[in-house]
Amino acid sequence: MQVTQTSSQGLKQEFKVVLPAGDLAAKLGAQLAEVQAKAQIKGFRPGKAPIAHLKKLYGKSIMGEVLQDAVNEANRKIVEDNELRLAVEPKLDFPGGQEEVERALEAEGDLAFTVTFETLPKFEIGSFDDISLERPVAQVSDDEINAALKNLADRVQEFEPRAEGAKAESGDKLTVDFTGKLDGAPFEGGTGGDVDLVLGSNTFIPGFEDQLVGAGAGEARVVKVKFPEDYSATHLAGKDAEFDVTVKAVAAPKPLEIGEELAKKYGFESFDAMKEAVKGNLEADFHKISRDKLKRALLDALDSRYSFELPETLVEQEFNNIWGQHEAESRRTGQPVAEEGKTEDETKAEFRKIAERRVRLGLVLAEIGQSAGVRVEDKDLTEALVERARMFPGQEKQVWDFYRNNEQALAQLRAPIYEERVVDHISKLIKITDKAVTKDELFNEDDEA
């Protein structure tokens, strides 16, 4: 085997490899000898079929395997000898074309090919003791606990029919039939029958519920509304519509004590136990938001800290993934792919910056994690897999089997867990100061990119 480096540009290393016909023929001969010892060919005693006859029968298919093994071995040796750290699978090119490959398959000529390796960049991790970040922390107040309890009470609210002739009030549940019209003609998806609607719940189009306050059972009303500009059904967004509504029943909310009675409905032993559970859930939500904001600040710090050449293929793959999702969402909503005030090329440039950031941070976190010996434990992966399976009720076994039998899918499940472990590791090495904030400040997303 002859190996010559023909190019070295940044992260790309190119080599020319020549596999001599004699070496390939010798490997073919060795393979045929193994086949001869086991072959049972009609007309010949077991193990006595002539090599020439076996070559005629199986030579090309065996040589295909020989060539594949020889190419793989050549690539492996180049990687080891040059201590290359690959970013993606090597790219092969056969300058001699199919004709040369065919001659090699017939053991009649050398096989020459070029292989391009795109490698990972080399950079120093350094220390993190100069990174200082603030972690926003908010305390769960009694008002927030009470609001959560009220929300839980609303979910199990029971209603009882109002007296005949009574008019609907805010908070009442109406049972209605309706037909929506655009320019006097019914539109698809605008018809409903025996639909329950709680006035004041804001579950219908803005203004719809308000116009039914004061209606009685058996009454018909025309409700005029305008669909929001950002309505999910783009053919309705921003349109004026009328709904012919018939109120079939009016029911008032039954009093429900936010106390022991509510706790029993949710299966708690006592109201105190329910309050503690609600508080715990809220604290977990607050902690997650706090951690997410700290993580974002840390990633921003790391992104500005490191600057190195990125593997073009990884960036292109990430960009194609992001842009593909953006295009799919644009088709779903009927919105243009270009962001407001920008051309499509400008929008693509913004998305490419996002792709570059993700690739850069991915490489940095991977390097830090490898250096620190960060690992994803089997139990962590199993827990993540169980959670993923629960997202598909009735298909848990199929989801479980899919991931367990698909290494690439399992790697995608492992990646975010690994990232969290690396973030945990770095967080122990930097200075973090807790900053007391309000709930509104904690949940404010204005600073999120």
N, C-alpha and C positions, 0 to 999 in steps of 0.2 A: 504494500500500500504506500502510495506517494502522497504526501500532504504538503501543500504550499499555501502560506497565507498571502492572499492577493489584495486585501484591503483592510484598513482599520480606521474607521471614521466614527468618532464619538463612541456610542454604545454599540455600534454595529461592527462585527468582525466577520470577514469573508475568507473562506478557504477553498482551494481547489483540491479535489481528491481524485486520485486515479487508482482504480482497483484492477490490477493486471489480470489478463485473461488466464494466465497460468495458475495464479492463486485461486481464481474462481473455479477453474476446472478441477483443481485438486480438492476443493471443498465439495464440488459436485460428485467427484469420484468417491469420496468418503461417505457421502450420503447414500449413493447408489449401492455401495458395499453393504451398508446397514440394511437397506431394503432387500438386497439379494439374500441375506441370511434369513430373512423372515418371509419372503415372498413365496406364494404358492401359485405359480402360473401354469395354466393348462398347457400340457405338452412337455412340461419339464418336471423333474423331480424336485421336491421342496428344497430350496436353498441352492439350486443348481442352474437357475435361469441365467443366461449370459448377460454380463453388464451392458453390452451393446443393445441387447433387446430391451432391457429395463430402461436404458437411456431413451430409446425410441418411444417407449410407453409413457414414462414419467419424467423424462429429463427436463422438459420445459417448466413443468409445475414445481419440481424440486429446485431448479435453478432460480425460480422466482423467489422461493423462500431463502435460498442462499444469498441472493442479491440483497434482499431486505435485511437479513441478519448482518451482512457485510457493511451495508450503509449505516445501520444502527450502531454497529461496533466502531466504525470509523468516527461517527459523530461523538460517541461516548469518549473515545480516546482523545479527540481534540479538546473536548470540554475538560477532561481530567488533566491533560498535559499543559493546558493554558490557564487552568484554574478559573474557568469561566462560570459566572453565576447567571443562569439564563432567566430572562424575563418572560419569554414565550417559547413555544416549540420552534426548533430551527426550520429555516425555509430552504428547500432544495430546488435546484435548477439543473436540468440536463441539457447542456449546450448542443450535444450531438443529436438531440431529438429522439424520436421513437425508433428511428432506424438503428442507432447505436445501441439502444436498449434491447432491441430484438436480437442483434448480433451477440450481445452479452448473454441473453437468455438461451441462445443456441451454443454458448460456450465457444464462440468464434472471435471474440474481441474484448479489448479492455472496456471498462465502464468508467467514464469520467463524469464528475458532477461538481457543482459548486454548492457550498452550504453557507448560509448567512445566519449568524447567531446574534440576536439582540439581547444584550446583557443588562443586568441591573446596575445602577450607578453606585459608586463607592462614595461614602460620606462619613464623617465623624459624628457620632451621636453627641458627645460632650456631656456636661453635667447640666442639671436643671435647677440648681440651688439659687439661680438668679431670677427664676420665674416666680412672680408674686401675683396671686389672683384673689378676687373677692367672690365669695359664694353667697348669693342672696338667700336669706332664710326668713320664712314667715311662720308665725304661730297660728294654730287653728283656734279661732275664737268661739265663744258660746253662740254668738249669732250665726256663725257658719254651720255649727252643729245643728242648731234649731232649723235653719233653712234646709239642711239636708234631710232632717226628720220630716219636715213639711212636705218635701218632694216625695219621700217614701210614702207618706200618708196619701198624697194625691194619686199615687199609682194604684192604690187599693181602694180608692174612693168608691163608695156605693151610692146609688141614686134611687129615689122613689118618685113615682109619678106625681106631678103637681095636680091640684084640684082642677076640675073641668073649667075651662075659660080662663085659667091663670096665664099670665104672660111670662115669657122667658126672661130671666135675669142673667147677668154675668155670673159665670160659674155653673149655670145649669147645663145639663146634657140634653141636646136635641137629637132626635132621629129624623133624618131628612132624605128626600129624593131630590136630585138636581140634574139639570141639563145645561151645559155651558154652550154659549154661542159666540161666534166671531162674525160680525157683520150680518147677524141674523141667521147664520147657518151653524148647526152643531159641529163641534170639532172633536177629533179623536182623543179619547181619554178624558173628556169633559163631562161624562155622564156617570152618576152613581145612584145606587138605591139602598135604602135602609142603612145609611151611613150615620154613625154616631159622631157627634161633634160637641165638644165642651166649649161653651162660649168663654172667650178670654184665654184660651190655651195657645192661641196663635199658631195653630197647626195648619190652617188654611191660608189662602192668599191674603195679604194685608188688606183689611177693610171688609172682608167677607163676613167675619163673625159679628163685627160691630153692627151690621145692617140687619141682623136677625134678633138683636135684643128687643124685647117687647112683642115678639111674635107668639102666637098661640097655636095649639095643636089644631091641625086641619087648615091652617092659613097658608096661602101662597104668596110669595114675594119675588120681586125681580131684584137681584143683587148686582150692582154694577161695580166692577173692579178693574184695575190695571195690573197686568202681570209685571213683576220686577224686571228691570233691564237684565239682571244676571240670572234669570229663571233658567233652570236646567234644561227644559224643553225649549230649544232655541226658536222653534217656529211660533212660540207663544210669547217669548220675551219682549217686554215693552208694549204688548198689545192690549187694547181695551176690549173687555169682554162683559157679557151679561149672563147671569145664571138664573134660570127659572127654578125656584126652590119651593118645595112643598114640605112644610113642617108636619111630621106625622105624630110626634110625641114630644112632650116636654117633661123633664124629670129634674128634681132639685137634689142637691147633694145632701146625703144623710150625715148628721153630726158624727165625727169620729175623734175620740180623745187621743191626743198625741201623748200616749202614756202606756200603761200596761196592756190595754186593748190592742194598740198598734203593735207592740212587741210580740204579742201572741200570734198576730196575723203573719208575722215574719219568722215565727218559730223560735224566738228568744225566751229564755226562762224568766227574764225580768226586763223592765224598761231600762234599768241601769246598765244591764249587760248590752242592750241594744245601743245605748248612747256610747258606751265604750267602743263597740264595734264600729259605729259610724265615725267616731273620732279617730280611731285607728286607720280607717280607710282614707279619711281626709288627710291625715298626717302622711300616709304613704303617697298620696297624690302630690302633696306639697313637696315631699322629699324628692320625688321623681323629677318634678319641674326644676327644683333647685339643682339637682345633679346634672340634668340636661343642660342648664345654663352654664354651670361650671365646666362641663365637658366642652361646650361650644367655645368658651373663652380659652380653654386649654388648647383646643385644636387651632384656634386663631393664632395663639402664641407660637405653636409649633410651625404653622404654615409660614409665618413671617420669619421664623428662625432659620429655616433650611432653604437653600437654593442650589439645585443641581439639575443636570440634564435628565429629562424623563424619557423612558422608552416610548417611541412614537406609536408602536402597535398597541400598548396598553392604553395610551391616551385616546387613540382612535376608537378602540373597543368601548371605552367608557363613554366617550362622546356619542357614539352611535346608540348606545343603550339609553342615555339621557334624552337624546333628540327623538329617538323612536317613541319613548313614553310621552314626550311633549306633543308629537304629531298625533298620537292616538287620542290624547286628551283633547286636542284641538278639533279632531274629527267628531268626537263624542259631543262636544259642546257647540260645535259649529263656529268656533272662533278661529281667526287667522293664526297661523303659526308665528307670525311676527308679533312681538310684544308691542304694546301701545307706544307710539312715538318712535319706533325703531323699524328698520328694514329687516327682511329675513336674514340677510348676511350679518347685520349687527346683532340680531338675536342669536344666531349661531355662534358668533364670536363670544358672546356672554356665556353661552352654554359650554363652549370649549374651555373657558377659564374655570368653570365649575369642574369639568372633567379633569383638568390639570391639577386642580387643588385636591380632588379625591385621590388621584393616583399618587401625588406627592405625599399626602398624609398616610395613605395606605402603605407606602414603602417605608416611611419613617416609623410608623407604629409597628410594622413587621420587624424592622431592624431592632427597635428597642425591645420588643417582646422576645425575639430570638436571643438577644444578648443577655436578657434578664432571666431566660429560661421559663417564660410564661407558657402555661399549658392550659388547654381546655380539658377538664376532667370528663370521663365517660358519663358520670351522673349529671353533669351540667348539660351535656348534649342530649341525654335521654330526657331530661326535663323539658328541654326546648322542643324535642320531637313530640312529646306528649301534648304540649301546648298547641303545636301546629296541627296535630291530629284532631284535637278538640274543636278546631275551627271548621271541621267538616263532619257534622253529625251524621252518623250512619255509614260513613266511609272511613272510619278510623283505621281499620286494618289495611285498606288499600293505601292510605297515606303513609302509614308506618312502613309497609313493605316497599313502597316506592323509594323512600329515603334510605332505608337499610340496604337496598339493592342498587342504589345510584350514588356512587361516590362523589360525583360532581354536585348533586343536589345536597348531599350531606355536608360538603365543604361550604356551600352557601349558607347552610344553617349554622355551621361552626364559626364562620367569619365574624358576625356581629358579637358573638360571645367572646371570642378572642380579643376583639377590639376593646370591649368593656374591661376585660382583665388587664390589658395593657394600660388603659386609662387609670384603673385603680392603682396599678404599680407606679405610674408617673405621679399620681396625686400624693403619694407618700413621700415624694422627693422634692416637692415644691412647697412654697409658703402659701397657705390658704387662710384667708381671714373671713370669718362669717360677718355678713352685713345684714342687719335687721331691716326688713322691708314689709310693706303691706301685702295683702293677698293680691290686690289689683296690680301692684308693681311686680310681684312675682310672676303673675300670669300674663303680663303685658308682653306682646310678641313684636312690638315695634322694632326691637333691637335684633330680631332674628332675621337671618338672610335666607 
